[in-house]
Amino acid sequence: MKRRNLLRASVVGAGALAFTGSLWEGAFAAPAQNATGPYGPLQPADANGIQLPAGFSSRVVARSGQTVPGTSYTWHAAPDGGACFADGSGWIYVSNAEIGSRGGGASAIRFNSAGTATSAYRILGGTDRNCAGGATPWNTWLSCEEVDTGRVWETYPFSGSSGTAVVRPAMGRFNHEAAACDPVRRAIYLTEDKSDGCFYRFLPTTWGDLSSGTLQVFRAGTATSGSFTWANVPDPDGSPTATRNQVAGAKRFNGGEGCHYASDTVWFTTKGDNRVWQVNLAAGTYELAYDDNLVNPGPAPLTGVDNITGSGSGDLYVAEDGGNMEICLITPDDKISVFLRIGGQSSSEITGPAFTPAGDRLYFSSQRGTSGSSSGGITYCVTGPFRT
């Protein structure tokens, strides 16, 4: 399918993408197929048990239940969705804690320009199963609760205090997963982690103020491609009727997970069918960016699709929940390859991939590490010659 050219983007500010104006020559024409990755084959595992292409290296940034090196803060259990924010010459990495019974929340680590942690602190506490979320252009982190009555909490990574977090009920109460901001249409896209879940957008009354606005649901047919429309959700509170059941014709997605916006396109993953969807917002159409059943010849490299992020070059990085514990890379010319693989952690999942503002470091976590328990989470940083 012929697609519009993507604008080349560079990672800036709150983990968002700003457009440089030069055209990215590739075009996404789904679905992606197996190919040799742009960085070449994986090398033998390093000291952290991670296989990476030549020229890349990994290090451990934090471990659940242990003090973050260089700080006095104890890192949270079950690290999940994350994002990076520019902070002077350094940056801040934010990570959710996917703990139930109101033991969840989010934490942040502040790094200097050399990538050394200088402080760490909690920015949200007392919430329930904070899975993924999304960064805003105004430098806040939207932390999403993955329970049936889950809410979105707007947190403030630069404040260093969980007391400043604010709940945003206008964004709906449902099994929230991830969020992605679209500054062009002044919309925030939201995924729902249910086997019959929906895809939503929230239109704030005032861009930058999430206290009020309109929640809408994606409407389309049952096919894997076509046109779509948006319809208002009558009762965002989702009680007594769940938000996904309020609008006739709302399209169902099998377990919505990660979500990423860039250049008039929003991508999101669905774990129940191992798919990556792409929505062309300018054209009003949607299609598949990846489907493990449509990789020919196989085998399919990406299974257990979960969190997703993008680089300045237009590459997508998709983390696996289980599978082979890989982060896979989808290029703008629809090629998919394995970027990294973690060994010895088959009872875990990869979470929270996020690039620094310069695009030269990739942070992510293994939620349960080698122990298979939420108390065994490990947060990593990979450096190397990323395409920017």
For each residue, the residues with C-beta under 8 A, 3 or more apart:
1: 29 30 225 287
2: 27 29
3: 27 28 29 280
4: 27 264 280 282 283
5: 23 24 25 26 27
6: 9 23 24 26 27 28 262 263 265 314 332
7: 19 20 21 22 23 24 263 264
8: 19 20 22 23 24 312 313 314
9: 6 17 18 19 20 24 262 263 310 312 314
10: 17 18 20 312 359 388
11: 15 16 17 84 311 312 355 356 357 358 359 388
12: 16 17 18 86 357
13: 16 18 85 86 137 139 357
14: 83 85 86 135 136 137 138 139 140 141
15: 11 83 84 85 135 354 355
16: 11 12 13 135 136 137 181 183
17: 9 10 11 12 261 262 263 310 312
18: 9 10 12 13
19: 7 8 9 263
20: 7 8 9 10
21: 7
22: 7 8
23: 5 6 7 8
24: 5 6 7 8 9 263 313 314 332
25: 5
26: 5 6 314 331 332 333
27: 2 3 4 5 6 332 333
28: 3 6 265 278 289 332 334
29: 1 2 3 333 334
30: 1 278 287 288 289 290 334
31: 287 288 289 290 291 294 295 334
32: 276 289 290 295 330 331 334 335 336
33: 295 296 334 335 336
34: 295 297 298 301 335 336 337
35: 331 335 336 337
36: 40 41 337
37: 40 41 53 329 335 337 338 339
38: 315 329 331 337 387
39: 53 54 55 56 339 384 385
40: 36 37 53 54
41: 36 37 53
42: 51 52 53 338 340 341
43: 46 51 52 53 54
44: 51
45: 48 49 50 51 343
46: 43 49 50 51 52 57 58
47:
48: 45 58 59 60 380
49: 45 46 342 343 344 345
50: 45 46 58 340 341 342 343 380 382
51: 42 43 44 45 46 340 341 342 343
52: 42 43 46 56 57 58 339 340 382 384
53: 37 39 40 41 42 43 56 339 384
54: 39 40 43
55: 39 384 385
56: 39 52 53 340 382 383 384 385
57: 46 52 382 383 384
58: 46 48 50 52 340 380 381 382
59: 48 380 381 383
60: 48 63 378 379 380
61: 68 69 93 109 117 363 379 380 381
62: 66 68 69 75 79 109 117 120 378 379
63: 60 66 75 369 376 377 378 379
64: 75 76 77 78 79 369 374 375 376 377 378
65: 74 75 77 375
66: 62 63 74 75
67: 71 72 73 74 75
68: 61 62 71 73 74 75 109 117 120
69: 61 62 117
70: 116 117 118
71: 67 68 109 117 118 119 120
72: 67
73: 67 68 107 119 120 121 122
74: 65 66 67 68
75: 62 63 64 65 66 67 68 79 107 120 377 379
76: 64 79 95 97 99 105 106 107 122 377
77: 64 65 97 99 374 375 377
78: 64 97 98 99 367 368 374 377
79: 62 64 75 76 82 95 96 97 98 351 352 365 367 377 379
80: 95 96 97 98 130 131 132 307 351 352 365 367
81: 95 96 130 131 132 133 134 143 144 178 258 307 351 352
82: 79 93 94 95 96 351 352 353 354 363 364 365
83: 14 15 93 94 133 134 135 141 354
84: 11 15 91 92 93 94 135 354 355 356 357 363
85: 13 14 15 91 92 94 135 139 141 157 158 357
86: 12 13 14 91 357
87: 90 91 92 110 111 158
88:
89: 112 113
90: 87 110 111 112 113 118
91: 84 85 86 87 110 111 356 357
92: 84 85 87 108 109 110 111 157 158
93: 61 82 83 84 108 109 111 354 363 379
94: 82 83 84 85 106 107 108 123 135 141 155 157
95: 76 79 80 81 82 106 107 108 109 352 365 379
96: 79 80 81 82 104 105 106 130 131 132 133 143 144 352
97: 76 77 78 79 80 103 104 105 106 107 130
98: 78 79 80 104 129 130 131 146 351 367 374
99: 76 77 78 103 104 105 129 130 374
100: 103 104 128 129 147
101: 128
102: 126 127 128
103: 97 99 100 128
104: 96 97 98 99 100 124 125 126 127 128 129 130 145
105: 76 96 97 99 122 123 124 125 126 127 130 143 162
106: 76 94 95 96 97 122 123 124 130 133 141 143 155
107: 73 75 76 94 95 97 120 121 122 123
108: 92 93 94 95 120 121 122 123 157 160
109: 61 62 68 71 92 93 95 117 119 120
110: 87 90 91 92 117 118 119 120
111: 87 90 91 92 93 114 115 116 117 118
112: 89 90 115 116 118
113: 89 90
114: 111
115: 111 112 361 381 383
116: 70 111 112
117: 61 62 68 69 70 71 109 110 111 120
118: 70 71 90 110 111 112
119: 71 73 109 110 160
120: 62 68 71 73 75 107 108 109 110 117
121: 73 107 108 160 161
122: 73 76 105 106 107 108 125 162
123: 94 105 106 107 108 141 155 156 157 159 160 161 162 164 165
124: 104 105 106 127 130 143 153 155 162 165
125: 104 105 122 162
126: 102 104 105 162
127: 102 104 105 124 130 143 145 153
128: 100 101 102 103 104 145 147 150
129: 98 99 100 104 145 146 147 150
130: 80 81 96 97 98 99 104 105 106 124 127 133 143 144 145 146 153
131: 80 81 96 98 144 145 146 176 177 178 193
132: 80 81 96 144 146 177 178 179 191 257 258 259 307 351
133: 81 83 96 106 130 141 142 143 144 152 178 179
134: 81 83 141 142 144 178 179 180 181 188 259
135: 14 15 16 83 84 85 94 139 140 141 142 181
136: 14 16 139 140 141 142 154 181 188 208
137: 13 14 16 181 183 208
138: 14 208
139: 13 14 85 135 136 157 158
140: 14 135 136 154 155 156 157
141: 14 83 85 94 106 123 133 134 135 136 154 155 156 157
142: 133 134 135 136 152 153 154 155 168 179 188
143: 81 96 105 106 124 127 130 133 152 153 154 155 165
144: 81 96 130 131 132 133 134 150 151 152 153 176 177 178 179 190
145: 104 127 128 129 130 131 150 151 152 153 176
146: 98 129 130 131 132 150 175 176 177 193
147: 100 128 129 150 175
148: 174 175 238 242
149: 173 174 238 239
150: 128 129 144 145 146 147 173 174 175 176
151: 144 145 167 168 169 171 173 176
152: 133 142 143 144 145 167 168 171 172 176 179 190 210
153: 124 127 130 142 143 144 145 165 166 167 168
154: 136 140 141 142 143 165 166 167 168 210
155: 94 106 123 124 140 141 142 143 162 164 165
156: 123 140 141 159 161 164 165
157: 85 92 94 108 123 139 140 141
158: 85 87 92 139
159: 123 156 164
160: 108 119 121 123
161: 121 123 156 164
162: 105 122 123 124 125 126 155 165
163:
164: 123 155 156 159 161
165: 123 124 143 153 154 155 156 162
166: 153 154
167: 151 152 153 154
168: 142 151 152 153 154 171 210 211
169: 151 172 173 236 237
170: 202 210 211 212 213 215 236
171: 151 152 168 188 190 202 210 213 215 236
172: 152 169 176 190 200 202 215 233 236 237 238 243
173: 149 150 151 169 236 237 238 239 243
174: 148 149 150 192 194 197 238 242 243 244
175: 146 147 148 150 192 193 194 197
176: 131 144 145 146 150 151 152 172 179 190 191 192 193
177: 131 132 144 146 190 191 192 193 256 257 258 259
178: 81 131 132 133 134 144 190 191 256 257 258 259 268 307
179: 132 133 134 142 144 152 176 188 189 190 191 259
180: 134 188 189 259 260 261 266 268
181: 16 134 135 136 137 187 188 189 261
182: 185 186 187 188 189 201 261 266 281
183: 16 137 186 207
184: 264 281
185: 182 281
186: 182 183 203 204 207
187: 181 182 201 202 203
188: 134 136 142 171 179 180 181 182 201 202 204 210
189: 179 180 181 182 199 200 201 259 261 266 268
190: 144 152 171 172 176 177 178 179 199 200 201 202 259
191: 132 176 177 178 179 197 199 200 253 256 257 258 259 268 269
192: 174 175 176 177 197 198 199 200 243 244 253 256
193: 131 146 175 176 177 197 255 256 257 271
194: 174 175 197 244 255 256
195: 254 255 272
196: 244 252 254
197: 174 175 191 192 193 194 244 252 253 254 255 256
198: 192 217 218 243 244 250 251 252 253 256
199: 189 190 191 192 217 218 251 253 256 268 277 279
200: 172 189 190 191 192 215 216 217 218 233 243
201: 182 187 188 189 190 215 216 218 230
202: 170 171 172 187 188 190 210 213 214 215 216
203: 186 187 213 214 216
204: 186 188 207 208 209 210 212 213
205: 209 211 212 213 214
206: 209 212
207: 183 186 204
208: 136 137 138 204
209: 204 205 206 212
210: 152 154 168 170 171 188 202 204 213
211: 168 170 205
212: 170 204 205 206 209
213: 170 171 202 203 204 205 210
214: 202 203 205 232
215: 170 171 172 200 201 202 232 233 236 243
216: 200 201 202 203 230 231 232 233
217: 198 199 200 230 231 233 243 244 246 247 250
218: 198 199 200 201 228 230 250 251 279
219: 228 229 230 231 247 249 250 251
220: 223 226 227 228 229 249 251 286
221: 226 251
222: 251
223: 220 226
224: 275 287 288 291
225: 1 285 286 287 288
226: 220 221 223 285 286
227: 220 284 285 286
228: 218 219 220 251 279 284 285 286
229: 219 220 284
230: 201 216 217 218 219
231: 216 217 219 247 249 250
232: 214 215 216 247
233: 172 200 215 216 217 236 243 246 247
234: 246 247
235: 238 239 241 243 246
236: 169 170 171 172 173 215 233 243
237: 169 172 173
238: 148 149 172 173 174 235 241 242 243
239: 149 173 235
240:
241: 235 238 245 246
242: 148 174 238 245 246
243: 172 173 174 192 198 200 215 217 233 235 236 238 246
244: 174 192 194 196 197 198 217 250 252
245: 241 242
246: 217 233 234 235 241 242 243 250
247: 217 219 231 232 233 234 250
248:
249: 219 220 231
250: 198 217 218 219 231 244 246 247
251: 198 199 218 219 220 221 222 228
252: 196 197 198 244
253: 191 192 197 198 199 256 268 270 277
254: 195 196 197 270 271 272 273 275
255: 193 194 195 197 270 271 272 273
256: 177 178 191 192 193 194 197 198 199 253 259 268 269 270
257: 132 177 178 191 193 268 269 270 271 305 306 307 308 321
258: 81 132 177 178 191 268 269 305 306 307 308 309 318 319
259: 132 134 177 178 179 180 189 190 191 256 266 267 268 269 308
260: 180 266 267 268 308 309 310 316
261: 17 180 181 182 189 265 266 267
262: 6 9 17 265 310 314
263: 6 7 9 17 19 24 314
264: 4 7 184 280 281 282
265: 6 28 261 262 278 279 280 281
266: 180 182 189 259 260 261 278 279 281
267: 259 260 261 276 277 278 279 289 308 310 316
268: 178 180 189 191 199 253 256 257 258 259 260 276 277 279 308
269: 191 256 257 258 259 275 276 277 305 306 307 308 318
270: 253 254 255 256 257 273 274 275 277 305
271: 193 254 255 257 274 304 305 306 321
272: 195 254 255
273: 254 255 270 291 293
274: 270 271 290 291 292 293 300 302 303 304 305
275: 224 254 269 270 288 290 291 292 305
276: 32 267 268 269 288 289 290 291 302 305 308 316 318 330
277: 199 253 267 268 269 270 286 287 288 289
278: 28 30 265 266 267 286 287 288 289
279: 199 218 228 265 266 267 268 285 286
280: 3 4 264 265 283 284 285 286 287
281: 182 184 185 264 265 266 284
282: 4 264
283: 4 280
284: 227 228 229 280 281
285: 225 226 227 228 279 280
286: 220 225 226 227 228 277 278 279 280
287: 1 30 31 224 225 277 278 280
288: 30 31 224 225 275 276 277 278 291 294
289: 28 30 31 32 267 276 277 278 316 330 334
290: 30 31 32 274 275 276 302 305 318 330 336
291: 31 224 273 274 275 276 288 294 295
292: 274 275 295 300 302 303
293: 273 274 300
294: 31 288 291
295: 31 32 33 34 291 292 298 299 300 301 336
296: 33
297: 34
298: 34 295
299: 295
300: 274 292 293 295 303
301: 34 295 326 328 336 337 338
302: 274 276 290 292 305 318 320 323 326 328 336
303: 274 292 300 320 322 323 324
304: 271 274 320 321 322 323 349
305: 257 258 269 270 271 274 275 276 290 302 308 318 320 321
306: 257 258 269 271 318 319 320 321 349 350 351
307: 80 81 132 178 257 258 269 318 319 350 351 352 353 364
308: 257 258 259 260 267 268 269 276 305 316 317 318 319 353
309: 258 260 316 317 353 354 355
310: 9 17 260 262 267 314 315 316 317
311: 11 314 315 317 355 359 386 387 388
312: 8 9 10 11 17 355 359 387 388
313: 8 24 332 386 387 388
314: 6 8 9 24 26 262 263 310 311 331 332
315: 38 310 311 329 330 331 332 387
316: 260 267 276 289 308 309 310 329 330
317: 308 309 310 311 327 328 329 339 353 362
318: 258 269 276 290 302 305 306 307 308 327 328 329 330
319: 258 306 307 308 326 327 349 350 351 352 353 364
320: 302 303 304 305 306 323 324 325 326 327 328 349 350
321: 257 271 304 305 306 349 350
322: 303 304 325 346 349
323: 302 303 304 320 326
324: 303 320 338 341
325: 320 322 341 342 343 345 346 348 349 350 366
326: 301 302 319 320 323 338 339 340 341 342 350
327: 317 318 319 320 338 339 340 350 353 364
328: 301 302 317 318 320 336 337 338 339
329: 37 38 315 316 317 318 336 337 338 339
330: 32 276 289 290 315 316 318 334 335 336
331: 26 32 35 38 314 315 334 335 336
332: 6 24 26 27 28 313 314 315
333: 26 27 29
334: 28 29 30 31 32 33 289 330 331
335: 32 33 34 35 37 330 331
336: 32 33 34 35 290 295 301 302 328 329 330 331
337: 34 35 36 37 38 301 328 329
338: 37 42 301 324 326 327 328 329 341
339: 37 39 52 53 317 326 327 328 329
340: 42 50 51 52 56 58 326 327 382
341: 42 50 51 324 325 326 338
342: 49 50 51 325 326 345 348 350 366
343: 45 49 50 51 325
344: 49 370
345: 49 325 342 348 366 368 369 370
346: 322 325
347: 368 371 372
348: 325 342 345 366 367 368 369 370 372 376
349: 304 306 319 320 321 322 325 366 367 368
350: 306 307 319 320 321 325 326 327 342 353 364 365 366 367
351: 79 80 81 82 98 132 306 307 319 364 365 366 367
352: 79 80 81 82 95 96 307 319 363 364 365 379
353: 82 307 308 309 317 319 327 350 362 363 364
354: 15 82 83 84 93 309 362 363 364
355: 11 15 84 309 311 312 359 361 362 363 386
356: 11 84 91 359 360 361 362 363
357: 11 12 13 84 85 86 91
358: 11 361 388
359: 10 11 311 312 355 356 386 388
360: 356 383 384 386 388
361: 115 355 356 358 381 382 383
362: 317 353 354 355 356 381 382 383 386
363: 61 82 84 93 352 353 354 355 356 379 380 381 382
364: 82 307 319 327 350 351 352 353 354 379 380 382
365: 79 80 82 95 350 351 352 377 378 379 380
366: 325 342 345 348 349 350 351 369 377 378 380
367: 78 79 80 98 348 349 350 351 374 377
368: 78 345 347 348 349 371 372 373 374 376 377
369: 63 64 345 348 366 372 373 376 377 378
370: 344 345 348 376 378
371: 347 368 375 376
372: 347 348 368 369 376
373: 368 369 376
374: 64 77 78 98 99 367 368 377
375: 64 65 77 371
376: 63 64 348 368 369 370 371 372 373
377: 63 64 75 76 77 78 79 365 366 367 368 369 374
378: 60 62 63 64 365 366 369 370
379: 60 61 62 63 75 79 93 95 352 363 364 365
380: 48 50 58 59 60 61 363 364 365 366
381: 58 59 61 115 361 362 363
382: 50 52 56 57 58 340 361 362 363 364
383: 56 57 59 115 360 361 362
384: 39 52 53 55 56 57 360
385: 39 55 56
386: 311 313 355 359 360 362
387: 38 311 312 313 315
388: 10 11 311 312 313 358 359 360
